[in-house]
Every structure is written in structure tokens, then in C-alpha cells.
């Protein structure tokens, strides 16, 4: 496991050079907050988006066919979250990237998926957000449920899938309704 606490910064493209092959990679780094100011915005995009892109670029070089990458997005990657638009932007980017990069990874025999959990009881949920969630009657999910959803998604045969994860429910493959085509 690579973690910022151990000195690994997912937003540093050179840091990924030391990452070797694995059978299942979980790209789970993420930060929340308002993304205020240019520095806050850049940091949030760096961790939440660049970390996934740099991770996938490195992993596609070193993973064997049959390997799987699961990126953690958020329900905020599927629906609006007005109280944190920058976080929402980054998670929509992760969902779009996973769906778009899947065909090229499939050519290498690598599958990629995204999981989109609801609010989860981790440090990313700041105290003021916890108050808001509680006031809305929304249950915080336990991290173990997200881990189980990651394994569920990883076992599915398809690639480019997105799985919604809600407290107390089984993971559900999100069905994107396509944009209307030409007439």
C-alpha cells in the first residue's frame, strides 16, 4: 500500500516510476474541501484526478493481462453536490476517465472500473460536512463496505463499469443513459 503518510504523493508523476506490477490496483486517494483559491483547487485536482491518470499510465505499463484497476470516485461523480463543486468536478472527471480509458486498457488485457461510494466514515468527511449529512438523515457508510464493493467490481468481467455504493445496499452497476444520437 502506498500512502501520503509514507511519503507517496499520487499527484507526483515521477513518484509512480517505482510502482511495480500488481493483480489488483486500488486508486483510492482523495481529498475533499472547498478547493478555495488556486492552490486549493490545484491540490484537489492533483490528488483526485492526476493521481488516477498517473496511476493508470504507470500501471498499464507494468500490469499483466488479467489484472484489474479500480478507481474510487464518489456519488458526487454521478450527481451534483452543490456544497462542494470542485470535489464534484474531480469525481466526474474520474468517472469519465475510467469509462474512456477502458477500451485501450482492454487491448492490453487490463480491466478498469470505478466505484462511487456515498458519504463514508473517513477523515475526508470534515466535521461541518458530518453535521450536514446527519441533518439530512444520511447514514455514513463504513470503509469496509467500500472495500467489499471494490472487490465486487474487480470480480466483474466487464471493463469501464461504474458501481454506485450506498450504505446497507449491495453495489449496483450504474446505468448511463446515453445522449441522443443523430437523427
N, C-alpha and C positions, 0 to 999 in steps of 0.2 A: 504494500500500500504506500502510495506517495501522498504526502500531505504538506501543506504550508508549514505546519508545526515542525516538520522535519527538514524544512528548508527548500521544499519543492514548490515553485511558483508556476502554476499551469499557464499563466499568461506570458511566460518567457519562452519563446520558441526554441532557444538553444538548450534549455533545460530538458526538453523532450528527447534530445540526442542519446541520452543514457538509458532510455526506456527500451527494454527488450521484449521479446515475444511472450504473449500470454494466450490462454484459450478463451478467457472472458475478461474483457476490459470494461470497467465501470467508470465513466467520466461523470463524476458526481460533484465536482467543485462548484460552488455557487455562493454569491453574496447578494444580500438584499439591501434595502435602504432607499434613500431618495435619489441617489445619483446626482446630488446637488453639485453645482459647479463643474467646471471642465475636468478637474482631477477626479471627482467622484464618478462622473459619467464614464471617463476613460477606464477607471479601475473596474467598474461594474461590467463594461463591455469586454475588458481584458479577461476577467475571470470567467464570466458566464458564456461568452461567445468564443473569444480567441482560444480559451482553454480546450474547448471541444474541437475547434478546427485544427489547432496544432496537434492535439492528441490523435485525432483521426489521421492526419497526414503522416505522423510517425508510425502509428500502429499499422496502417496499411502497408508500410514497408517491411515490417518485421513479423506480422502475424501469419500463421499458416492457414491454408484453406480449411474451412470448417469452424474457424474462430468467430467470436461474436463481440461486438461493441454495443454497450447500452449507455446512452447519454441521459442524464437526468435533466428534464426540462421542468415543467410545472403546469398546473392547470392554467396558470397565467399565460402559458404559451398557446392556449386554446380559446380563452375567453378574455375579455377586457378586465383589468384590475386597476380602476381609476386612481386608487390611492398610491400606486407605485408604477407609473407609466414607463419608466426606464427599465425597471426589472422586467416588466411585461414585454417590452420591446426585445430584450435579450432572450427571453424564453420563447417568444415567437420565432426568433432567429434560429434557435437550436432546433425547434420542430421542423422548420423549413429546410435547414441544412441536412438534417438526418434523412428526410424524405428525398432530398435532391441528390445526395451523395450515394444513396443506397445502390443504384444501378451500377455505378463504376466500381464500388466495393464488391458487388456480386460477381463481377467479371473476375475478381481475384479469389472468389470463394469465401468472402467475408460477409457476414450479415451485420446490419446495424439497426438498432431500434431506439426509440425514446420512451421514457416513462414520464408521465405528467402527474405527479402527486399533488394533492391538496395540501393545506397547511399541515406541517409536520413538526412535532415537538423536538426541534433542534435549535441551536443558538442563532440560526438565521432569522428566527421569528423574534423580533425585538419586543421588549415589554409593551410598548404602545400598540403594536400590532396584535399581541396576545390579548390585550384588553378589547380591541376592536373585534377580533374573532370571537371571543367569549360573548361579547354584547350581541353578536349576530346569531348566537346559538350554534356556532360551527364547532365541531369536535376537532381537536388536534389529533392527527394520526401518529402512531408510534413509528420510529425509524425501522423497526423490524418488519412492519407491513410493507414499507417501500422496498426493503431488501428482498422480501418474498416476491414482490411484483417484478423486480429486476430479473430474478431467476425465472419467473413465469415467462416474461418477454423473451429472455435469452433462449428458452427451450422451444419457442415457436419457430416453425420452419421458414416463414416468410422473412423478407427484409424490408426496411423502410417503414415499418409499423410504428404506430404511436399508441401507447397504452395509458388510459386515464386511471388514476388510482385515488379512491375515496375511502375515508375511514369506514371500517367494518364491511367493506364490499370486496368482491373479487376484482382483479384488474379487468378492464374492459377495453378491447381494441376500439380505438376511436375511428369512427367512420366519417371521413371527409366527404362532404357533398361537393362534387366538382363544379367549377364555374361553367356556366352555359357555353357551349361550343358555337362555332359559326352556324349561321342559318343556311 
